[in-house]
Amino acid sequence: MAVSEAARDKLKAVSTATLTTVMLKRGFRNVFIAGIHKINHDAPRMVGPAYTLRYIPAREDLDHLGVFADRGHPQRRAVEECPEGAVLVMDSRKDPSAASAGSILVTRLWKRGVAGVVTDGGFRDTPDIAELPFPAYHAAPSAPTNLIRHHALDINQPIGCGDVAVYPGDILVGDNEGVVVIPSDIAEDVANEAFEQTVFEDFVEEQVRAGRSIFGIYPPSPEAEKEFAAWRKEKGR
């Protein structure tokens, strides 16, 4: 289930911290992919449906440089088939000792209009990736090629990434803090609630910066709710 452009815009405007709270209200506790970070902090925020790739441990008779000549190789296919606007998410078993991909493949994703790339392993050529205006998330730099540790297997099947379940089509949202996974069937509602919560938290932030106590405004008393309504009207939000 794809999210609307309006919901996508709202998700780009809210933090992953706010999203984890909104998800907790719905009973979801394990939605933040642990142990990864964005390589280029100046790259835009990331929002898009998951397109997945799963790695299992490599085996020497199967994983050699010759496999890359095969156009059916799952890693190569995933890079060329990941839909425009989607996020390529890789299950690398939280193993960054060999790269999940490198700058050429990440550049290809960017040029194809993919929304971002995420692995719980590592990328190689990270100085080059850091120059791209493209959100790429990983655990750590890793110069060795993926074949040393990883065997690419499944495309667009349910995976685990950083101990979070990711199903094809789940909505991934990334900022400079990390990446949150949202089931697609609730993404519209989550986007709306997170956007509203962000507006309120901006009001609270402004009050706290002015020296006000958090008591009575976070969470808000009835009086603070009236203040917020007046503030929102004044700010046009």
Rosetta blueprint (number, residue, H / E / L):
1 M L
2 A L
3 V L
4 S L
5 E H
6 A H
7 A H
8 R H
9 D H
10 K H
11 L H
12 K H
13 A L
14 V L
15 S L
16 T H
17 A H
18 T H
19 L H
20 T H
21 T H
22 V H
23 M H
24 L H
25 K H
26 R L
27 G L
28 F L
29 R L
30 N L
31 V L
32 F E
33 I L
34 A L
35 G L
36 I L
37 H E
38 K E
39 I L
40 N L
41 H L
42 D L
43 A L
44 P L
45 R L
46 M E
47 V E
48 G E
49 P E
50 A E
51 Y E
52 T E
53 L E
54 R E
55 Y E
56 I E
57 P E
58 A L
59 R L
60 E L
61 D L
62 L L
63 D L
64 H L
65 L H
66 G H
67 V H
68 F H
69 A H
70 D L
71 R L
72 G L
73 H L
74 P H
75 Q H
76 R H
77 R H
78 A H
79 V H
80 E H
81 E H
82 C L
83 P L
84 E L
85 G L
86 A L
87 V E
88 L E
89 V E
90 M E
91 D E
92 S L
93 R L
94 K L
95 D L
96 P L
97 S L
98 A L
99 A E
100 S E
101 A E
102 G L
103 S H
104 I H
105 L H
106 V H
107 T H
108 R H
109 L H
110 W H
111 K H
112 R L
113 G L
114 V L
115 A L
116 G E
117 V E
118 V E
119 T E
120 D L
121 G L
122 G E
123 F E
124 R L
125 D L
126 T H
127 P H
128 D H
129 I H
130 A L
131 E L
132 L L
133 P L
134 F L
135 P L
136 A E
137 Y E
138 H E
139 A L
140 A E
141 P E
142 S L
143 A L
144 P L
145 T L
146 N H
147 L H
148 I H
149 R L
150 H E
151 H E
152 A E
153 L E
154 D E
155 I E
156 N L
157 Q L
158 P L
159 I E
160 G E
161 C E
162 G L
163 D L
164 V E
165 A E
166 V E
167 Y L
168 P L
169 G L
170 D L
171 I E
172 L E
173 V E
174 G E
175 D L
176 N L
177 E L
178 G L
179 V E
180 V E
181 V E
182 I E
183 P L
184 S H
185 D H
186 I H
187 A H
188 E H
189 D H
190 V H
191 A H
192 N H
193 E H
194 A H
195 F H
196 E H
197 Q H
198 T H
199 V H
200 F H
201 E H
202 D H
203 F H
204 V H
205 E H
206 E H
207 Q H
208 V H
209 R H
210 A L
211 G L
212 R L
213 S L
214 I L
215 F L
216 G L
217 I E
218 Y L
219 P L
220 P E
221 S L
222 P H
223 E H
224 A H
225 E H
226 K H
227 E H
228 F H
229 A H
230 A H
231 W H
232 R H
233 K H
234 E H
235 K H
236 G L
237 R L
